[in-house]
Structure formats: structure tokens, C-alpha cells
Amino acid sequence: MGVGFIGEFEHMVLLAIMRLGDSAYGVAIMDELERTAGRTSSRGAIYMILDRLEAKGLLTSHLGEPSAERGGRAKKFVLLTAEGLEAVRRSQGALRDLASGLETMLEVEP
């Protein structure tokens, strides 16, 4: 059965992770959300949601190599799990079903 529905911000963060692939980490996700969706968020909000998504089993994380430009700190990279991909598919499908027949009102092409 897995995780129920995900929230809007969770959905957006998971989509950003999908777009970034192996390069997904906190600041890159934050930048991707702003670039593609116009959604600004704080680093704290991004890291909090990443922790929550990992606790739900929707993503996994691993540390990269420490780098001098980061003061010797490593980036924490994230990847979607199969459950994370299924949560995005389920959420996308629900939104598509809800919007069906409302294209004129939403000015969306079918």
C-alpha cells in the first residue's frame, strides 16, 4: 500500500529531485524549484522536507566527497526510491483526474 498522498510542496520537491537526477542536493533542489516553478524557499524548509521524505521512505540519501569550496563539508545527495516515484505518479494522476473536464476553466490544453 505504501505512503498515502503527498502534499504540494513534497510533490514539487520530488519532481525537482527527478529533474536533477544524481545531482540532487539541498541547494540545487532549492534553485531548481525557483527556476522552474518560481517557488522560493529557505534552506531550512528544504532540509526539513528532505528529512521528512526520507523518513517516509520516498527518497534515500548519501554523502558526497568533502570539498574545499564547502569548507571541507560534503554534500548530502538524494535520490527517489521506487516508493517515491509511485507517490509522484499517484499524485500526478489524482491531479489529472480532478482537472479533467475543467480545461476551459483552467485554460489548460487536454
C-alpha positions as CSV (number, residue, x, y, z in Angstrom):
1,M,0.0,0.0,0.0
2,G,2.8,2.5,0.9
3,V,2.5,6.1,1.7
4,G,-0.8,8.0,1.2
5,F,-1.0,11.2,-0.8
6,I,1.8,13.7,-0.6
7,G,1.4,17.4,-0.1
8,E,2.0,20.1,-2.8
9,F,5.5,21.1,-1.6
10,E,6.5,17.4,-1.2
11,H,5.3,16.8,-4.7
12,M,7.3,19.8,-6.0
13,V,10.5,18.7,-4.2
14,L,10.2,15.2,-5.5
15,L,9.7,16.5,-9.1
16,A,12.8,18.7,-8.7
17,I,14.8,15.7,-7.4
18,M,13.7,13.8,-10.5
19,R,14.7,16.7,-12.8
20,L,18.2,16.9,-11.1
21,G,18.9,13.2,-11.1
22,D,22.2,12.2,-9.5
23,S,22.9,15.9,-8.9
24,A,20.1,16.5,-6.4
25,Y,21.1,18.0,-3.1
26,G,19.5,20.7,-0.9
27,V,20.7,24.0,-2.6
28,A,20.3,22.5,-6.1
29,I,16.8,21.5,-5.3
30,M,16.0,25.0,-3.9
31,D,17.4,26.6,-7.1
32,E,15.5,24.2,-9.3
33,L,12.2,25.0,-7.6
34,E,12.8,28.7,-8.0
35,R,14.0,28.4,-11.6
36,T,11.2,26.1,-12.9
37,A,8.3,26.8,-10.6
38,G,9.0,30.3,-9.3
39,R,8.8,28.8,-5.8
40,T,11.3,30.3,-3.3
41,S,12.0,28.5,-0.1
42,S,14.6,28.6,2.7
43,R,17.4,26.1,3.1
44,G,15.8,25.1,6.4
45,A,12.5,24.3,4.7
46,I,14.2,22.2,2.0
47,Y,16.3,20.2,4.5
48,M,13.3,19.7,6.8
49,I,11.2,18.3,3.8
50,L,14.1,16.1,2.7
51,D,14.3,14.6,6.1
52,R,10.5,14.0,6.2
53,L,10.5,12.4,2.7
54,E,13.4,10.2,3.7
55,A,11.6,9.1,6.9
56,K,8.6,8.2,4.7
57,G,10.8,6.1,2.5
58,L,10.3,8.2,-0.6
59,L,14.0,9.0,-1.0
60,T,17.4,7.9,0.1
61,S,20.5,10.0,0.8
62,H,24.2,9.6,0.7
63,L,27.2,12.0,1.4
64,G,29.4,13.0,-1.5
65,E,33.1,13.8,-1.2
66,P,34.1,16.7,1.1
67,S,35.1,19.8,-1.0
68,A,37.4,22.7,-0.3
69,E,34.8,25.2,-1.7
70,R,32.4,23.9,1.0
71,G,34.9,24.3,3.8
72,G,35.6,20.6,3.8
73,R,32.0,19.6,4.1
74,A,30.3,17.0,1.9
75,K,27.0,17.5,0.0
76,K,24.1,15.3,1.0
77,F,22.7,13.9,-2.3
78,V,19.2,12.4,-2.5
79,L,17.5,10.0,-4.9
80,L,13.9,8.9,-5.2
81,T,13.1,5.4,-4.2
82,A,10.5,3.3,-6.0
83,E,8.0,4.4,-3.4
84,G,8.8,8.0,-4.1
85,L,8.3,7.6,-7.8
86,E,5.0,5.8,-7.1
87,A,3.9,8.7,-4.8
88,V,4.6,11.2,-7.6
89,R,2.7,9.1,-10.1
90,R,-0.3,8.7,-7.8
91,S,-0.3,12.4,-7.0
92,Q,0.0,13.4,-10.7
93,G,-2.8,11.0,-11.6
94,A,-5.1,12.4,-8.9
95,L,-4.5,16.0,-10.1
96,R,-5.0,15.0,-13.7
97,D,-8.3,13.2,-12.8
98,L,-9.5,16.2,-10.8
99,A,-8.7,18.6,-13.6
100,S,-10.3,16.5,-16.3
101,G,-13.2,18.4,-17.9
102,L,-12.0,21.7,-16.4
103,E,-9.5,22.6,-19.1
104,T,-11.6,25.6,-20.3
105,M,-11.8,27.0,-16.7
106,L,-8.1,26.3,-16.1
107,E,-7.1,27.4,-19.6
108,V,-5.2,24.1,-19.9
109,E,-5.0,22.1,-23.1
110,P,-6.2,18.5,-22.6
